[in-house]
């Protein structure tokens, strides 16, 4: 399945759509060392189709199937059950998010294609697909799950109208359509409270609406606190908070530091110091001042605590790829930030040597884009091959001295072994 899942909670990429800033231009990642050939030096399992990818695709397909069959009552039941149980895929992606995306994907992709193919009429938001979704609201009054899916459809279509370029380059009609869809989403969700309904999905949708809020600073921290309190095990909420705390969005660097520490204190029983690390993770990847200011000892302590809480290979691959690949992307932009980036990149060694037992290529491929690849799914063989190459090169670099001295590295379930040829 060659689909980008634009979930509200899951997609870190969606939070990068700052209306008045162009996309970040990142330098190409570091190339492989000419001295070492990973294919000849390493023996490590590669999970080309990991259990998490299969689970994500299945959940999206299930949501799409139920919507196509107009089984909205069953979809509502399954989405509610998934939310109440906080069901996640093996790598921690909320199943409810995936069901909701699948249910709206036909309509959203049709709108995106219409916008790409040409200029649609001004009332494109009232196309047949959106009208059909709106009809579900009339058939299921008071059903928060159905309302959530339809509201998320409007949010996705609003972004399709808006695009990601400079605010001055967005046509007036497109900007108006963006706000029109977000206003409709807000009206749909107005009767429902994430806290009252015990729904992280509703709370996350409220955070998503911040992008069109005229005064987001007045409520965005409280909104994220509600979301994190509802689902503290989901680290994506904390990562999203960190991005929104950057000056390019709604916060400041001082506020980022404060809220990272507050989040760590509130989630200490679950993540230890990991809450601090999660809030800073994407901020340090893209913002030089955030990287220069981060409490490096606290951040690294958080990495260790996250590994202790979630030692599964999906998480280990995610953290290792972040340290080895993502943190290299903006190296050289600022000397003070480079010191912090180097410290974080140095964590690659202990993550690989002490915890890594297999490679998940899609996670590594996403890390090269500075993205949380677990928030989306792809079957692109080229994408996976890129991730595999980056992962093997990072592993090879971590064992460079051993390999150059004549060893071959074999990874087992209990860790790496050094073998003589």
C-alpha positions in Angstrom: 0.0 0.0 0.0 1.6 3.3 -1.1 -0.3 5.6 1.2 0.7 8.4 3.6 -1.4 8.3 6.7 -2.1 11.8 7.8 -3.3 11.0 11.3 -3.7 13.9 13.7 -2.0 12.3 16.6 0.6 10.4 14.7 1.8 12.7 12.0 4.8 14.7 13.1 5.0 15.8 9.4 1.7 17.6 9.7 3.0 19.8 12.5 5.7 21.1 10.2 3.2 22.9 8.0 3.8 26.3 9.4 1.8 28.7 7.2 4.3 31.5 7.0 7.4 29.5 6.7 8.8 27.5 3.7 9.7 23.9 4.1 13.0 23.3 5.8 15.9 22.6 3.4 18.1 19.8 4.8 21.5 18.8 3.5 22.0 15.3 2.1 22.8 12.7 4.8 26.4 11.6 5.2 27.5 9.0 2.6 29.0 5.6 3.4 32.6 5.2 4.4 34.7 4.0 1.5 36.8 1.9 3.8 34.0 -0.5 5.0 31.5 -2.5 3.1 28.6 -3.3 5.4 27.4 -6.3 3.3 30.8 -8.0 3.9 31.2 -7.0 7.5 27.8 -7.5 9.1 25.3 -10.4 9.6 22.1 -8.9 11.0 18.4 -9.8 10.5 16.5 -7.2 8.3 12.8 -7.0 8.8 11.7 -5.7 5.4 8.0 -6.2 6.3 7.8 -5.7 10.0 4.9 -6.7 12.1 4.0 -3.1 12.8 3.7 -2.3 9.1 1.4 -5.2 8.6 -0.7 -4.2 11.6 -1.0 -0.6 10.3 -2.0 -1.6 6.8 -4.6 -4.0 8.2 -6.2 -1.3 10.4 -6.3 1.3 7.6 -7.8 -1.3 5.3 -10.4 -2.2 7.9 -11.5 1.4 8.3 -11.7 1.9 4.6 -13.7 -1.3 4.1 -16.3 -0.3 6.8 -16.7 3.1 5.3 -17.1 1.8 1.7 -19.7 -0.7 3.0 -21.4 2.2 4.9 -21.0 0.2 8.1 -20.6 3.3 10.1 -22.2 1.8 13.2 -19.7 -1.0 13.2 -16.8 1.5 12.6 -17.9 3.6 15.5 -18.0 0.5 17.8 -14.5 -0.6 16.7 -13.0 2.9 16.9 -14.5 3.4 20.4 -13.2 0.0 21.6 -9.7 0.7 20.2 -9.7 4.1 22.0 -11.0 2.8 25.3 -8.4 0.0 25.3 -5.7 2.3 24.0 -4.9 -0.4 21.4 -1.7 0.2 19.4 0.3 -1.5 16.8 3.6 -3.3 17.8 5.4 0.0 17.4 2.9 2.0 19.3 0.7 3.6 16.6 -2.9 4.0 17.9 -5.3 1.6 16.1 -8.1 4.2 16.4 -6.1 6.7 14.4 -5.5 4.2 11.7 -9.2 3.1 11.5 -10.2 6.8 11.3 -7.8 7.5 8.5 -8.9 4.5 6.5 -12.5 5.5 6.9 -11.9 9.0 5.4 -9.1 8.2 3.1 -11.2 7.8 -0.1 -12.7 11.2 0.3 -9.5 13.0 1.4 -7.5 11.5 -1.5 -10.2 12.4 -4.0 -10.1 16.0 -2.8 -6.3 16.0 -2.9 -6.3 14.6 -6.5 -8.8 17.2 -7.6 -6.7 20.0 -6.2 -3.6 18.6 -7.9 -5.3 18.0 -11.3 -6.7 21.5 -11.6 -8.5 24.3 -9.9 -11.8 23.0 -8.4 -14.9 25.1 -7.9 -15.1 27.3 -4.9 -17.6 25.0 -3.2 -15.4 21.9 -3.7 -15.8 21.2 0.0 -19.4 20.2 -0.8 -18.4 17.6 -3.3 -20.3 14.3 -3.3 -17.8 12.5 -1.0 -17.8 15.2 1.6 -21.6 15.5 1.4 -21.9 11.7 2.0 -19.7 12.0 5.1 -21.8 14.9 6.3 -24.9 12.7 5.9 -23.4 10.3 8.4 -23.6 13.0 11.1 -27.4 13.2 10.5 -27.8 9.4 10.7 -25.7 9.1 13.9 -26.4 12.2 16.0 -24.4 12.3 19.2 -21.9 9.7 18.1 -18.5 11.1 18.8 -16.5 8.5 16.8 -18.4 9.3 13.6 -18.1 13.1 14.3 -14.4 12.6 14.8 -13.9 10.9 11.4 -15.8 13.6 9.5 -14.1 16.4 11.4 -10.7 14.9 10.6 -11.7 14.8 6.9 -12.3 18.5 6.9 -9.0 19.1 8.6 -7.2 17.0 6.0 -9.0 18.7 3.1 -8.3 22.1 4.6 -4.6 21.3 4.5 -5.0 20.1 0.9 -6.4 23.5 0.0 -3.8 25.4 2.1 -0.6 23.6 1.1 2.7 24.1 2.9 4.2 27.2 1.1 4.7 30.7 2.3 1.5 32.4 3.4 1.9 35.1 0.8 1.9 32.6 -2.0 -1.4 30.9 -1.1 -4.2 32.2 -3.2 -6.9 34.0 -1.3 -9.6 31.4 -2.3 -7.4 28.5 -1.1 -6.7 30.2 2.2 -10.4 30.9 2.6 -11.2 27.2 1.9 -8.6 26.2 4.5 -10.3 28.3 7.2 -13.8 27.2 6.1 -12.9 23.5 6.5 -11.3 24.1 9.9 -14.3 26.1 11.1 -16.6 23.3 10.0 -14.4 20.7 11.8 -14.6 22.9 15.0 -18.4 23.1 14.8 -18.6 19.3 14.4 -16.4 18.7 17.4 -17.9 21.5 19.6 -20.4 19.2 21.5 -17.7 16.7 22.5 -14.9 16.8 25.1 -11.9 14.5 24.9 -11.7 14.4 28.7 -15.4 13.7 29.2 -15.5 11.0 26.5 -12.1 9.6 27.6 -11.0 10.0 23.9 -7.4 10.9 23.0 -8.7 11.2 19.4 -11.0 14.1 20.3 -8.3 15.8 22.3 -5.8 15.4 19.5 -8.2 16.8 17.0 -8.6 19.9 19.2 -4.9 20.3 19.1 -4.9 19.9 15.3 -7.4 22.8 15.1 -4.8 25.1 16.7 -3.4 25.7 13.2 -6.3 27.9 12.3 -6.9 29.4 15.7 -6.6 33.2 15.9 -5.2 33.1 19.4 -3.6 29.6 19.9 -1.2 30.8 22.6 -4.2 31.1 25.0 -4.9 27.4 25.0 -2.4 25.2 23.2 -0.4 24.1 26.3 -3.6 23.3 28.2 -4.9 21.3 25.2 -1.7 19.3 25.0 -1.7 18.7 28.7 -5.2 17.2 28.4 -4.1 15.0 25.5 -1.0 13.7 27.2 -2.9 13.1 30.4 -5.4 11.0 28.4 -2.8 8.9 26.7 0.6 9.3 28.5 2.0 6.1 27.0 1.8 7.6 23.5 5.0 9.5 23.0 3.8 11.1 19.8 1.7 13.6 21.8 4.8 14.8 23.6 6.8 15.1 20.4 4.0 17.1 18.9 3.9 19.4 21.9 7.6 20.1 21.5 7.2 21.1 17.9 4.3 23.5 18.7 6.4 25.0 21.5 8.9 26.3 18.9 8.8 30.0 18.1 7.9 29.1 14.5 4.6 27.9 15.9 3.0 29.0 19.2 5.7 29.1 21.8 9.3 30.1 22.7 12.5 28.3 23.6 12.1 29.2 27.3 8.6 27.8 27.2 9.9 24.6 25.5 12.3 24.0 28.3 9.7 24.7 31.0 7.1 22.4 29.4 9.6 19.6 28.7 10.5 19.5 32.4 6.8 19.7 33.5 5.9 16.9 31.1 8.8 14.8 32.4 7.6 15.4 36.0 4.0 14.5 35.1 4.9 11.3 33.2 7.8 10.2 35.4 6.0 7.1 36.7 5.8 5.9 33.0 8.8 7.3 31.2 11.2 8.3 33.9 13.2 11.2 32.4 11.9 10.2 28.9 9.2 12.8 28.9 11.9 15.5 28.6 13.5 13.7 25.7 10.2 13.1 23.9 9.2 16.8 24.1 12.7 17.9 22.8 13.2 15.2 20.2 11.8 16.8 17.1 12.6 20.3 18.3 16.3 19.6 18.5 16.2 17.9 15.1 15.1 21.1 13.3 15.8 24.1 15.5 19.4 25.2 16.2 18.6 27.2 19.3 16.5 24.4 20.8 19.5 22.1 20.2 21.9 24.5 21.8 19.7 25.0 24.9 18.7 21.4 25.6 19.9 20.0 28.9 22.1 17.3 27.3 22.5 15.1 30.5 18.7 15.1 31.1 18.1 14.3 27.4 20.5 11.4 27.4 19.2 10.1 30.7 15.7 10.2 29.1 17.0 8.1 26.2 18.2 5.4 28.6 14.9 5.5 30.5 12.9 5.1 27.2 14.9 2.1 26.3 14.3 0.6 29.8 10.5 1.1 29.4 10.3 0.0 25.7 13.1 -2.3 24.8 11.4 -3.7 21.7 13.2 -3.5 18.4 10.8 -1.0 16.8 11.6 1.5 19.5 15.3 0.7 19.5 15.4 1.2 15.7 13.5 4.5 16.1 15.9 5.9 18.7 19.0 4.6 17.0 18.0 6.0 13.6 17.2 9.3 15.2 20.7 9.5 16.8 22.6 8.2 13.8 20.7 9.8 10.9 18.3 12.5 11.9 20.8 14.3 14.1 23.3 14.4 11.2 20.9 16.3 8.9 21.6 19.8 10.1 25.2 19.4 11.2 27.2 22.4 10.4 24.5 25.0 10.6 25.5 26.2 14.1 28.6 25.4 16.1 26.8 25.4 19.5 24.0 23.2 18.2 26.6 20.9 16.6 28.1 20.1 20.0 24.7 18.9 21.2 24.0 17.0 17.9 27.4 15.3 18.3 26.6 14.2 21.9 23.3 12.8 20.8 24.8 11.1 17.7 27.4 9.5 20.0 24.5 7.6 21.7 24.3 5.5 18.5 27.1 3.4 19.7 25.6 2.1 22.9 22.2 1.8 21.4 23.6 -0.5 18.6 26.0 -2.4 20.8 23.8 -2.9 23.8 20.2 -3.1 22.4 19.9 -3.5 18.6 19.3 -7.1 17.3 17.6 -6.4 13.9 17.1 -3.7 11.4 13.7 -2.1 10.4 14.5 -0.3 7.1 11.3 1.9 7.0 12.1 3.4 10.3 15.6 4.3 9.2 14.3 5.7 5.8 12.0 8.0 7.7 14.7 9.2 10.0 16.6 10.4 6.9 13.7 12.8 6.3 13.7 14.0 9.9 10.2 12.4 10.3 8.4 9.9 12.5 8.0 7.2 9.9 5.8 5.2 12.3 3.1 7.7 11.6 2.8 6.6 8.1 3.1 3.5 5.9 4.7 2.8 2.6 5.6 -0.1 0.5 8.2 1.6 -1.7 11.1 -0.7 -2.2 13.4 2.2 -2.9 12.4 3.9 0.4 13.1 0.7 2.3 16.4 0.1 0.4 17.5 3.6 1.5 16.7 2.8 5.1 18.5 -0.5 5.0 21.6 1.2 3.6 21.6 3.9 6.2 21.1 1.4 9.0 23.9 -1.0 7.9 26.3 1.9 7.4 25.6 3.2 10.9 26.1 -0.2 12.4 29.3 -0.7 10.4 30.6 2.7 11.6 29.9 1.7 15.3 32.1 -1.4 14.9 34.7 0.3 12.6 37.7 -0.5 14.8 36.6 -4.2 15.2 36.0 -4.6 11.5 39.2 -3.0 10.5 41.0 -5.3 12.8 39.6 -8.3 10.8 36.3 -9.1 12.6 32.9 -9.8 11.2 29.9 -8.7 13.3 27.0 -11.1 13.8 23.9 -10.0 15.6 22.0 -12.5 17.8 19.0 -12.2 20.1 21.4 -11.7 23.0 23.5 -9.1 21.2 26.4 -8.7 18.7 29.2 -11.2 18.4 32.6 -10.6 16.9 33.8 -13.3 14.6 37.1 -13.9 12.9 36.9 -14.7 9.2 
